[in-house]
Amino acid sequence: MDLARITAAHVDGRTQNARYRQAQFHRLQSTLIEHIAEIQNAIRADSGHTQEETRAEVVLAMQELRTHYSSLDIHKDLEIEYRVAQGKDNAENVQGAGIVYIVPSTHTLFYSVISALTAAVAAGNCVVLELPQTTMALPAVLRQILLEALDHDTFTITSQRPDVSFMSKALLVDQTGSNAPSGLISPATSRSVAIVDRSGNVAEAAQALVAARFALGGKSPYSPDVVLVNEFAMKPFVEAVIQQASKYLAGENGEARQTQASTRRQGLLDAIQKDRTARILVSGSTWGVVEVQDRASPLLKKKIDEKVLLVHPVTSLDDAIDMNFNQTLAAVYAFAAPASAKYLTQFIDADISWVNHVPSNMLLGPAIPRNTAYNKHTRYATTLFQKPRPQLVVPSTTAYAVDTILDSKSTVRSDSLWRAALLPLPPTKQRAGFKIGFFEQGILTGVSITLISLIATFSTVGYYTWVYVRMRG
């Protein structure tokens, strides 16, 4: 069985060899380039994306491949490997996680697969890719191309999830947002929220958010599910949004381009038309801009995967923060002055925040795995697919200190360490100050009023005393 070969290859550790990994990258790139037209045609057939959107997906995928290949450094690997033999610490030694099991997102499937696959291969892993049997064109193309390009002993494709005994040995990469207890899980079902404050550039916000919502069929996990707009900026923002949305009335990006999902999209707009909590501001056959008027509307709690932009008014920054999101958001977009944006992004719980822009590259592919660091160069850092295996030769200073304390003959040094351990912490160097609270403010106000009254009284008495003395003189 294929999975048995994968397990055997993991045990013999052949993917730890950097030369082997480099060879796999060369074979993968050459095979992808050979079939690039077929890949593009399959992407467009499945998604209905424009030629430009399809090209952007392919370019990003091939950039991921190149980035991860470039991370392979034979000379550094050899230097690290022989540190212990030379009597040196090898604290940064790592190994691949072993077996990586990828469940890709159907949104921009090609990029989603290649971004995770190339990171896992570069990190030194065997890989299993889950591609269920569907009527889509791209999975069949990928099945043919990837199996042709990569070593069957270290890579395979399965249409069904293996049993628990196999999965327990694998690192799960789930781009679909499952509730798996561990692994690299993308928050695909978590919402992304944009906030437009009156201190921000309303026109630029409208342009960026309309593009983000309508691009790639509106299916990106980072497309804004709702835009919260300060009520004072609502009118100009809606006008700017309608102006931007009007571009979708014609041409390949708009009414002339129908997709397999058009019937379902029309159904959503029909449902919103009957919804008393919302009103459609402008729409086409497959897209719409909707104002949600009632905060209790279920639309404000819904993950949107269609070309429908929801807007909702808020009274202030605090009102936006106090919206009951009931989850950690996938992303927050804050269009506001820097100080206001800092306040918003500080107090709204989101995996990532972007200020005054929407990064177009993030609209493709899966969401960043939850609780992992953002990497501006690649969707998956190779370190996510590796485990630390330090090899240490030189005892640490901490070990030396413990040995000294435990050695009954080293009382002088032991006492010195004891005294050092009990030394006071360094001062904070913060200037002493007096915090004025509610009660202190009241006392100061009272004192001020009393002093002002006394000064006025003494001034009046002094004046009349002076006048009286002059008259008597």
C-alpha positions as CSV (number, residue, x, y, z in Angstrom):
1,M,0.0,0.0,0.0
2,D,1.1,3.6,-0.7
3,L,0.7,4.6,3.0
4,A,3.0,1.7,4.0
5,R,5.7,3.0,1.6
6,I,5.3,6.4,3.1
7,T,5.7,5.1,6.6
8,A,8.8,3.0,5.6
9,A,10.4,6.1,3.9
10,H,9.8,8.1,7.0
11,V,11.5,5.5,9.1
12,D,14.6,5.3,6.9
13,G,14.9,9.1,6.9
14,R,15.6,9.6,3.2
15,T,13.8,13.0,3.1
16,Q,16.4,14.4,5.6
17,N,19.0,14.5,2.8
18,A,19.1,18.0,1.3
19,R,20.3,16.8,-2.1
20,Y,17.3,14.5,-2.3
21,R,14.9,17.4,-1.5
22,Q,16.6,19.6,-4.1
23,A,16.1,16.9,-6.7
24,Q,12.4,16.7,-5.8
25,F,12.0,20.4,-6.3
26,H,13.6,20.3,-9.7
27,R,11.3,17.5,-10.9
28,L,8.2,19.2,-9.4
29,Q,8.9,22.6,-11.1
30,S,9.7,21.1,-14.5
31,T,6.6,19.0,-14.5
32,L,4.4,21.9,-13.4
33,I,5.8,24.1,-16.2
34,E,5.3,21.3,-18.7
35,H,1.6,21.2,-17.8
36,I,1.0,24.9,-17.0
37,A,-1.6,25.5,-19.7
38,E,-3.6,22.5,-18.5
39,I,-3.4,23.8,-15.0
40,Q,-4.7,27.2,-15.9
41,N,-7.6,25.8,-17.9
42,A,-8.6,23.6,-15.0
43,I,-8.5,26.5,-12.6
44,R,-10.7,28.6,-14.8
45,A,-13.1,25.7,-15.5
46,D,-13.6,25.1,-11.8
47,S,-13.7,28.6,-10.4
48,G,-14.8,31.0,-13.2
49,H,-11.9,33.3,-12.2
50,T,-10.6,35.8,-14.7
51,Q,-7.5,35.2,-16.7
52,E,-5.7,37.7,-14.4
53,E,-6.9,36.0,-11.2
54,T,-5.8,32.7,-12.6
55,R,-2.4,34.0,-13.6
56,A,-2.0,35.5,-10.1
57,E,-2.7,32.2,-8.5
58,V,-0.2,30.3,-10.7
59,V,2.5,33.0,-10.1
60,L,2.1,32.9,-6.3
61,A,2.3,29.1,-6.3
62,M,5.5,29.0,-8.4
63,Q,7.0,31.8,-6.2
64,E,6.3,29.6,-3.1
65,L,8.1,26.7,-4.8
66,R,11.1,28.9,-5.6
67,T,11.2,30.4,-2.1
68,H,11.3,27.0,-0.3
69,Y,13.8,25.6,-2.8
70,S,16.1,28.6,-2.1
71,S,15.9,27.9,1.7
72,L,17.8,24.6,1.1
73,D,21.5,25.2,1.8
74,I,23.8,22.2,1.4
75,H,26.9,23.8,2.9
76,K,25.0,25.0,6.0
77,D,23.4,21.6,6.4
78,L,26.8,19.9,6.4
79,E,28.3,22.5,8.8
80,I,25.4,21.9,11.2
81,E,25.6,18.1,10.8
82,Y,29.3,17.9,11.8
83,R,29.3,20.4,14.7
84,V,29.2,17.7,17.4
85,A,32.0,15.8,15.7
86,Q,34.1,19.0,16.0
87,G,33.2,19.4,19.7
88,K,30.7,22.2,19.2
89,D,27.1,22.6,20.3
90,N,24.4,22.0,17.7
91,A,21.6,23.8,19.4
92,E,19.7,24.7,16.2
93,N,19.5,21.1,14.9
94,V,16.1,20.2,13.5
95,Q,14.4,17.3,11.8
96,G,11.3,17.1,9.7
97,A,8.0,16.4,11.5
98,G,8.0,13.0,9.7
99,I,4.7,12.6,7.7
100,V,2.7,15.6,6.7
101,Y,-1.0,15.1,5.9
102,I,-2.5,18.0,3.8
103,V,-6.3,18.7,3.5
104,P,-6.4,21.5,1.0
105,S,-8.9,24.3,0.6
106,T,-11.0,24.3,-2.6
107,H,-10.5,28.1,-2.7
108,T,-7.6,28.7,-5.1
109,L,-6.8,24.9,-4.9
110,F,-3.6,25.0,-6.9
111,Y,-1.9,27.6,-4.7
112,S,-3.3,26.1,-1.6
113,V,-1.8,22.7,-2.4
114,I,1.6,24.0,-3.7
115,S,2.2,26.4,-0.7
116,A,1.8,23.6,1.8
117,L,3.4,20.8,-0.2
118,T,6.6,22.7,-1.0
119,A,7.0,23.9,2.6
120,A,6.6,20.3,3.9
121,V,9.1,18.9,1.3
122,A,11.7,21.6,2.0
123,A,11.4,20.8,5.7
124,G,12.3,17.2,5.1
125,N,9.0,15.3,5.3
126,C,7.0,12.6,3.5
127,V,3.7,14.0,2.3
128,V,0.2,12.7,1.9
129,L,-2.3,14.9,0.0
130,E,-6.0,14.4,0.4
131,L,-7.9,14.9,-2.9
132,P,-11.4,13.5,-2.8
133,Q,-12.9,12.2,-6.1
134,T,-15.1,15.1,-7.4
135,T,-16.4,16.4,-10.7
136,M,-13.9,19.3,-10.5
137,A,-11.2,19.4,-13.2
138,L,-8.2,20.5,-11.2
139,P,-8.0,17.7,-8.7
140,A,-7.7,15.2,-11.5
141,V,-5.0,17.3,-13.1
142,L,-3.1,17.6,-9.9
143,R,-3.4,13.9,-9.2
144,Q,-1.7,13.1,-12.5
145,I,1.0,15.8,-12.4
146,L,2.1,15.4,-8.8
147,L,2.3,11.7,-8.9
148,E,4.3,11.9,-12.0
149,A,6.7,14.5,-10.5
150,L,7.4,13.3,-7.0
151,D,8.9,10.1,-5.5
152,H,6.1,7.5,-4.8
153,D,8.0,6.4,-1.7
154,T,7.8,9.8,-0.1
155,F,4.6,11.3,-1.6
156,T,1.1,10.0,-2.3
157,I,-2.4,11.1,-2.9
158,T,-5.5,9.6,-1.2
159,S,-9.2,10.2,-1.7
160,Q,-10.2,9.0,1.8
161,R,-8.9,9.9,5.3
162,P,-6.6,7.1,6.7
163,D,-7.4,5.4,10.0
164,V,-6.5,6.9,13.4
165,S,-3.4,4.8,13.8
166,F,-1.8,6.5,10.7
167,M,-3.2,10.0,11.4
168,S,-1.7,9.9,14.9
169,K,1.8,9.7,13.4
170,A,1.2,12.6,10.9
171,L,1.2,16.3,11.2
172,L,-2.2,17.5,10.0
173,V,-2.4,20.6,7.8
174,D,-6.1,21.4,7.5
175,Q,-6.9,24.4,5.4
176,T,-10.7,23.8,5.7
177,G,-11.0,25.0,9.3
178,S,-11.8,21.7,11.1
179,N,-12.0,21.3,14.8
180,A,-9.0,19.1,15.0
181,P,-7.3,19.3,18.4
182,S,-3.8,19.7,17.0
183,G,-1.9,20.4,13.8
184,L,-1.7,23.4,11.5
185,I,-5.4,24.4,11.3
186,S,-6.4,27.4,9.1
187,P,-9.4,29.4,10.6
188,A,-11.4,29.1,7.3
189,T,-14.8,29.4,9.1
190,S,-13.8,32.4,11.2
191,R,-14.9,35.8,10.0
192,S,-12.9,38.7,8.7
193,V,-14.2,42.2,9.7
194,A,-13.3,45.6,8.4
195,I,-13.8,48.9,10.3
196,V,-14.0,52.3,8.6
197,D,-13.6,55.2,11.0
198,R,-14.3,58.8,10.1
199,S,-10.7,59.6,10.7
200,G,-9.7,57.2,7.8
201,N,-9.6,57.7,4.0
202,V,-13.1,56.7,3.1
203,A,-12.6,56.6,-0.6
204,E,-9.5,54.3,-0.4
205,A,-11.2,52.1,2.1
206,A,-14.2,51.6,-0.2
207,Q,-11.9,50.8,-3.2
208,A,-9.9,48.2,-1.2
209,L,-12.9,46.5,0.4
210,V,-15.0,46.2,-2.7
211,A,-12.1,44.7,-4.5
212,A,-11.4,42.3,-1.6
213,R,-15.0,41.2,-1.4
214,F,-15.6,40.7,-5.1
215,A,-12.2,39.2,-6.1
216,L,-11.9,35.5,-6.7
217,G,-15.7,34.9,-6.4
218,G,-15.7,36.3,-2.8
219,K,-14.6,33.0,-1.4
220,S,-11.3,34.0,0.3
221,P,-11.3,33.5,4.1
222,Y,-9.8,37.0,4.2
223,S,-12.6,38.7,2.2
224,P,-14.4,41.1,4.6
225,D,-17.6,39.5,5.9
226,V,-18.9,42.8,7.2
227,V,-17.7,46.4,7.1
228,L,-18.5,48.4,10.3
229,V,-18.7,52.1,9.3
230,N,-18.7,55.1,11.6
231,E,-22.2,56.7,11.2
232,F,-20.7,60.0,10.3
233,A,-18.7,58.4,7.4
234,M,-21.6,56.1,6.3
235,K,-23.0,58.3,3.5
236,P,-19.7,59.1,1.7
237,F,-18.5,55.5,2.2
238,V,-21.7,54.0,0.7
239,E,-21.5,56.5,-2.2
240,A,-17.9,55.4,-2.8
241,V,-18.7,51.7,-2.5
242,I,-21.6,52.1,-5.1
243,Q,-19.2,53.9,-7.5
244,Q,-16.6,51.1,-7.1
245,A,-19.2,48.3,-7.4
246,S,-20.6,49.8,-10.7
247,K,-17.4,48.6,-12.4
248,Y,-18.8,45.1,-12.0
249,L,-21.8,45.7,-14.2
250,A,-20.0,44.8,-17.4
251,G,-17.0,43.1,-18.7
252,E,-15.2,39.9,-17.7
253,N,-15.2,40.9,-14.1
254,G,-18.9,41.5,-13.9
255,E,-22.3,40.5,-15.5
256,A,-20.7,38.9,-18.5
257,R,-18.9,36.4,-16.4
258,Q,-21.2,33.7,-14.9
259,T,-20.0,30.8,-12.7
260,Q,-21.3,27.5,-11.7
261,A,-22.3,29.1,-8.4
262,S,-24.4,31.9,-9.9
263,T,-27.7,30.2,-8.9
264,R,-26.7,29.9,-5.3
265,R,-25.5,33.5,-5.2
266,Q,-28.8,34.8,-6.7
267,G,-30.5,32.8,-3.9
268,L,-28.6,34.7,-1.2
269,L,-29.6,38.0,-2.7
270,D,-33.2,36.8,-2.9
271,A,-33.1,35.9,0.8
272,I,-31.7,39.3,1.7
273,Q,-34.4,41.0,-0.3
274,K,-37.0,39.3,1.9
275,D,-35.0,40.1,5.1
276,R,-36.4,43.1,7.0
277,T,-33.2,43.5,8.9
278,A,-31.3,44.5,5.7
279,R,-31.7,46.4,2.4
280,I,-29.9,46.0,-0.9
281,L,-28.1,49.2,-1.9
282,V,-27.0,48.1,-5.3
283,S,-26.7,44.7,-7.0
284,G,-26.1,42.7,-10.2
285,S,-27.1,39.2,-11.1
286,T,-24.4,37.6,-9.0
287,W,-23.3,40.4,-6.6
288,G,-24.6,43.0,-4.2
289,V,-23.9,45.6,-1.6
290,V,-26.2,45.3,1.4
291,E,-26.7,47.5,4.5
292,V,-27.6,45.5,7.6
293,Q,-29.8,47.8,9.7
294,D,-30.5,45.6,12.7
295,R,-27.6,44.5,14.9
296,A,-29.5,41.3,15.8
297,S,-29.5,40.2,12.1
298,P,-28.0,36.7,11.6
299,L,-26.2,38.2,8.6
300,L,-23.7,39.9,11.1
301,K,-22.8,36.4,12.4
302,K,-22.5,34.7,9.0
303,K,-19.3,33.7,7.1
304,I,-19.9,35.1,3.6
305,D,-18.4,33.2,0.6
306,E,-20.1,35.1,-2.1
307,K,-19.8,38.5,-3.8
308,V,-22.0,40.2,-1.3
309,L,-20.6,43.1,0.7
310,L,-22.3,43.8,4.0
311,V,-22.1,47.2,5.7
312,H,-23.3,48.2,9.1
313,P,-23.1,51.5,11.0
314,V,-21.4,52.0,14.4
315,T,-21.4,55.1,16.6
316,S,-17.8,55.0,17.7
317,L,-14.6,53.0,18.0
318,D,-15.8,51.5,21.2
319,D,-19.1,50.6,19.6
320,A,-17.2,48.6,16.9
321,I,-15.1,46.9,19.6
322,D,-18.1,46.0,21.6
323,M,-19.8,44.2,18.7
324,N,-20.4,40.6,19.9
325,F,-18.2,38.6,17.5
326,N,-18.3,35.5,19.7
327,Q,-15.0,34.2,18.2
328,T,-11.4,35.1,17.4
329,L,-11.6,36.7,14.0
330,A,-9.5,35.5,11.1
331,A,-8.6,39.1,10.3
332,V,-9.4,42.8,11.1
333,Y,-8.9,45.6,8.6
334,A,-8.8,49.0,10.3
335,F,-9.2,52.1,8.1
336,A,-8.5,54.9,10.5
337,A,-5.9,57.4,11.7
338,P,-2.9,55.6,13.2
339,A,-3.9,56.2,16.8
340,S,-7.4,55.0,16.2
341,A,-6.2,52.0,14.2
342,K,-3.9,51.1,17.1
343,Y,-6.8,51.3,19.5
344,L,-9.0,49.1,17.3
345,T,-6.5,46.4,16.6
346,Q,-5.4,46.3,20.2
347,F,-8.8,45.5,21.6
348,I,-10.3,43.3,18.9
349,D,-9.3,39.7,19.1
350,A,-8.1,38.7,15.6
351,D,-5.4,36.4,14.3
352,I,-4.0,39.2,12.2
353,S,-4.7,42.9,11.7
354,W,-4.0,45.1,8.6
355,V,-4.1,48.9,8.9
356,N,-5.4,51.0,5.9
357,H,-4.9,48.4,3.3
358,V,-6.0,44.9,2.2
359,P,-3.0,42.8,1.0
360,S,-4.2,41.3,-2.3
361,N,-1.9,38.3,-2.1
362,M,-3.6,37.1,1.1
363,L,-6.9,36.8,-0.7
364,L,-5.4,33.7,-2.5
365,G,-4.9,30.4,-0.7
366,P,-5.7,29.3,2.8
367,A,-5.8,31.4,6.0
368,I,-2.6,31.4,8.1
369,P,-2.7,28.5,10.5
370,R,-4.1,29.7,13.9
371,N,-1.5,30.7,16.5
372,T,1.4,30.7,14.1
373,A,3.7,33.5,13.2
374,Y,3.0,35.6,10.1
375,N,5.7,35.3,7.4
376,K,5.5,37.9,4.6
377,H,7.5,35.8,2.2
378,T,5.5,32.6,2.2
379,R,2.2,31.2,3.5
380,Y,3.9,28.3,5.4
381,A,7.3,28.7,7.0
382,T,9.4,25.5,6.8
383,T,9.9,25.7,10.6
384,L,6.2,24.8,11.0
385,F,7.0,21.4,9.6
386,Q,10.1,20.7,11.7
387,K,10.8,19.7,15.3
388,P,13.9,20.8,17.3
389,R,16.5,18.2,18.0
390,P,19.4,20.1,19.7
391,Q,22.7,18.3,20.3
392,L,24.8,19.9,23.1
393,V,28.4,19.3,24.0
394,V,29.3,22.2,26.3
395,P,27.6,22.3,29.7
396,S,25.6,25.5,30.3
397,T,26.3,28.1,32.9
398,T,23.2,27.1,34.7
399,A,24.4,23.5,34.9
400,Y,27.7,24.9,36.3
401,A,25.9,26.9,38.9
402,V,23.9,23.9,40.1
403,D,27.0,21.7,40.2
404,T,28.7,24.3,42.3
405,I,25.9,24.5,44.8
406,L,25.6,20.7,45.1
407,D,29.4,20.4,45.6
408,S,29.9,20.6,49.4
409,K,33.6,21.6,48.9
410,S,32.7,24.8,46.9
411,T,31.2,26.7,49.8
412,V,32.7,30.1,48.8
413,R,31.4,29.9,45.3
414,S,28.1,28.5,46.5
415,D,27.6,31.3,48.9
416,S,28.5,33.8,46.2
417,L,25.8,32.3,43.9
418,W,23.3,32.4,46.8
419,R,23.9,36.1,47.4
420,A,23.6,36.9,43.8
421,A,20.3,35.0,43.5
422,L,18.8,37.1,46.4
423,L,19.9,40.5,45.1
424,P,17.1,43.0,44.6
425,L,15.9,43.4,41.0
426,P,17.2,46.4,39.1
427,P,15.0,49.5,39.5
428,T,12.5,50.3,36.9
429,K,13.9,53.8,36.5
430,Q,10.4,55.1,36.3
431,R,10.0,58.6,37.7
432,A,7.9,58.8,40.8
433,G,4.5,60.3,40.1
434,F,1.1,60.9,41.6
435,K,-1.8,59.2,40.0
436,I,-4.9,61.4,40.0
437,G,-8.0,59.2,40.3
438,F,-11.7,60.1,40.7
439,F,-11.5,60.9,44.4
440,E,-8.2,62.7,44.1
441,Q,-9.6,64.8,41.3
442,G,-12.6,65.7,43.5
443,I,-10.3,66.7,46.4
444,L,-8.1,68.8,44.1
445,T,-11.2,70.5,42.7
446,G,-12.5,71.3,46.1
447,V,-9.2,72.7,47.3
448,S,-8.9,74.8,44.1
449,I,-12.3,76.3,44.7
450,T,-11.5,77.0,48.3
451,L,-8.2,78.6,47.4
452,I,-9.8,80.8,44.8
453,S,-12.5,81.9,47.2
454,L,-9.9,82.8,49.9
455,I,-7.7,84.7,47.4
456,A,-10.7,86.7,46.2
457,T,-11.7,87.4,49.8
458,F,-8.3,88.5,50.9
459,S,-7.9,90.6,47.8
460,T,-11.2,92.4,48.4
461,V,-10.4,93.0,52.1
462,G,-6.9,94.3,51.2
463,Y,-8.2,96.6,48.6
464,Y,-10.8,98.2,50.9
465,T,-8.3,98.4,53.7
466,W,-5.9,100.3,51.4
467,V,-8.7,102.7,50.3
468,Y,-9.7,103.3,53.9
469,V,-6.1,104.1,54.9
470,R,-5.6,106.6,52.1
471,M,-8.9,108.4,53.0
472,R,-7.8,108.7,56.6
473,G,-4.4,110.0,55.6
